[in-house]
């Protein structure tokens, strides 16, 4: 299990119906490749975020499969069309089975 993993998400607080908004996400994660060794010469187990998804009111907005070459603390920026107010649900999946989630609501006015 990766330590000190913290997802951060930036979603506008409100939007007009039909507006396209920009969403920014960052997850603090060490992204261990499984090839480095600790101070005692033991391999550090692989721990990589291998998938990221975002759903809006239960409908998938984006689904990304990540490969081992992804950088530490992966950052994503993407656009989503907002037709009604609701909640964005963000999920990061780790190789070691851990799942990290965050939710942000947006109002339509």
Secondary structure as GFF3:
##gff-version 3
##sequence-region A 1 109
A	DSSP	beta_strand	6	10	.	.	.	ID=ss1
A	DSSP	beta_strand	14	15	.	.	.	ID=ss2
A	DSSP	beta_strand	19	28	.	.	.	ID=ss3
A	DSSP	beta_strand	49	56	.	.	.	ID=ss4
A	DSSP	beta_strand	59	65	.	.	.	ID=ss5
A	DSSP	beta_strand	75	82	.	.	.	ID=ss6
A	DSSP	beta_strand	86	94	.	.	.	ID=ss7
A	DSSP	beta_strand	99	108	.	.	.	ID=ss8
###
